[in-house]
Amino acid sequence: MPLTSAPSDPAARWPVWHYDGVSAIRRTPMLRVEGNQFVLSEEEGDSAAYAFADLVAGPPVGDDAVFGLAGRPGWRIGFHGGPPADLAALLPRAARYGGPIDRFGLWRSVLVLAAMAGIALYLFAQAPSLVARLVPRTFERQLGDLMVGDFGGRLCDKPASAAALDKLVRRLGSDPAQVRVGIANIPVVNAVTLPGGRVLIFEGLLQNAASADEVAGVLGHELGHVAHRDVLESLLRQLGLSVLLGGLEGNIGGYTNALLSTAYSRGAETRADDYAIDALNAAAVNPAATAGFFRRLGGNARKPSRSAVVLNYLATHPIASNRASKFERARRPATAYAPALTAAEWESLRAACKGVARKPFTGFGF
């Protein structure tokens, strides 16, 4: 370090205590300044010169200021009661706890670090969406096929019902070759989207729907998930959250995971509803029918004794009064709406699982 000032008395000496890093003997030499160096001399006549630039401030010992020497482990000198005023300018300053934070200011540092943490969390939240777009669709399709299999032997695949489904998919603007929709013989009001454009409509939903228009609204919602690759994004987000929150205490990690997952799923549900409304209007299918379906399910859900087959749909697809109102408001008065399917096609769709043996449903195996 540069010599910023010199002692007023060139012959001045100061007592220090000293360890040379070789022996455990505590010495008491005198220190004097010689230019950019200092010399430690003892009564026996032994002396050694060192550069001020090589001194390193160490933690104090009581009231004593302590300095080490770069490259010399164990080497120390100490000034009783702190360094003399004449030497203070030549000695390195002790690093303050917090370093840059102390210089920058605690509260400013807190705000900057909080902003950085917020940006990091935002980037983490966006990562699944970005990564999902990079996953090849062929891989996603294979994943969906693996998850579906034959769905426990519960898939209903009659030619007439399959043709009606294909027509419904085309009317909603999707390609049946790319989006494969099936019917599962399960008495639950639900429809699920799996990776790779796989959509399953449960037979319970078909039996509780009043028309093909209502089913078209639900199917349009699921097609929205397919178009946005929401399922793959959700899988990636769950994987990331599991890794990120894995170190937290069980309940805290589980609650945090559920809270974050719910927040993002609500956004995906809103986007899927918007997609469904646009698809229904483009196909000239009245979206008000879907609003009626939602309101009917919501009304039943308030009566537990009559809602056993309804609650599953409400749990996976959050329904609120404003959601039904959104579909109702989407109806365009000047549009000439037409039924999504003919009466015969609708009946064939509802009869897809008629006569098919129904295996006990014990829940999903994936």
Secondary structure as UniProt FT lines:
FT   TURN            10..11
FT   STRAND          14..15
FT   STRAND          17..20
FT   STRAND          30..34
FT   TURN            35..36
FT   STRAND          37..41
FT   TURN            43..44
FT   STRAND          47..51
FT   HELIX           52..54
FT   STRAND          55..57
FT   TURN            62..63
FT   STRAND          64..69
FT   TURN            70..71
FT   STRAND          72..79
FT   TURN            80..81
FT   HELIX           85..88
FT   TURN            89..90
FT   TURN            97..99
FT   HELIX           100..104
FT   HELIX           106..134
FT   HELIX           137..148
FT   TURN            149..150
FT   HELIX           151..153
FT   STRAND          155..156
FT   HELIX           159..171
FT   TURN            172..173
FT   TURN            176..178
FT   STRAND          180..184
FT   STRAND          191..194
FT   TURN            195..197
FT   STRAND          198..202
FT   HELIX           203..208
FT   HELIX           212..228
FT   HELIX           230..245
FT   TURN            246..247
FT   HELIX           250..282
FT   TURN            283..284
FT   HELIX           288..301
FT   HELIX           304..306
FT   TURN            308..310
FT   HELIX           311..316
FT   HELIX           321..329
FT   TURN            333..334
FT   HELIX           343..350
FT   TURN            351..355
//
